[in-house]
Amino acid sequence: MFRGLLAVMRKEIIHIRRDPATRFVFAIPLIELLLFGYAIDMDVKNIPTAVFDLNQQKESRELIEEFESMRYFKVTARVYSDRELEEAIVGGDVKVGIKIPADYSENLLNGRQARVQVLIDGSDSTTALRLLQASQQLGMVKSFKIEGLPTDKMAVDVRSRLLFNPNLESAYFFVPGLVGVILQLVTVFLTAFSIVRERERGTMEQLLVTPVSRGGLIVGKLLPYCAIGFIQTCLVLALMVFLFGVPIHGSVALLLILSGLFLVSALGMGIVVSTFARNQGEAMQASIMFMLPAFLLSGFLFPRESMPLPIYWLSFLIPATYYLEILRGIILRGAGISALWDEALILIVFGVAFMALSAVKFKKRLG
């Protein structure tokens, strides 16, 4: 019944050892487990915060230190006008703005109620709710310390206001993020098998006899997928608006232009995978290696500020990180190119780098 079992097993073991695709079998689970085991952290901490201190006294400095001591807030910017504070939040540089009025110290010293305004980016409903609770808790604790007992009228009144998503609807945060993740998933898989498929079908020889340069071949394969990706972008954005009810507060034209930059970098990533992979199995596994970091480290699900510093810096190497900032910036905060030019520039750099790498790697010859 089991005649030849050992022979078949030996043959399969030899095949597995010689197959280059099996090198990823053990590498992928180990790398992903180590990476995400350290990276995934649901705790809200070290959220970038801007301070507009009109008081500039000992009491206001103590208040800022108390905000930072909670570990939820990390002061990364000092601004000197309401406009600067608004631009910092709209541009995505910070997620919290603390405004301390000029009469803060005077009111405290004279036994009057001192008010502090806290502006919170409500794009991420979970993070925003935790920051809202933390800021109000700080006001209560500080009032208790000053007066000795809780009263109906707190000594420090922390007035928190949620921006961009006052109702804390989770769809406002997750749906724009899903747009970016889905587009990268589809575009990378579209192009990751393009050159590998040519090799496996034996049609590479037809390309070899044509007077086409490496760059022409790479770009020629890329452009049709760019058109497909652009149609998909319009489709998912339309579903986001009309099905999930997430409005686009910024410029639709700017959103489409910057989405095009992301599509070029994502498709270029797939082309790079295709030029390195020897077969479709390798292409699939390499694509997964690209996709999981984009899903978990780009800020789609977990706040990047809460990640360990090495993982946080690693997230800057993921194109989806910048595209999610663009999506949430334009869709939720109504940000313009003046706030998003740096993300756009980085996506251009990624696109050029991936195209150049794939052109250099691809050799117009068999083997």
Secondary structure, DSSP 8 states (H G I E B T S, - for coil): --TTHHHHHHHHHHHHHH-GGGHHHHHHHHHHHHHHHHH-------EEEEEEESS-SHHHHHHHHHHHHTSSEEEEEE-SSHHHHHHHHHTTS-SEEEEE-TTHHHHHHTT--EEEEEEEE-SSHHHHHHHHHHHHHHHHHHHHHHHSS--SS-SEEEEEEEES-TT--THHHHHHHHHHHHHHHHHHHHHHTHHHHHHHHT-HHHHHTS---HHHHHHHHHHHHHHHHHHHHHHHHHHHHHTS-----S-HHHHHHHHHHHHHHHHHHHHHHHHH-SSHHHHHHHHHHHHHHHHHSSSSSS-GGGS-HHHHHHGGG-HHHHHHHHHHHHHTT---HHHHHHHHHHHHHHHHHHHHHHHHH--SS--
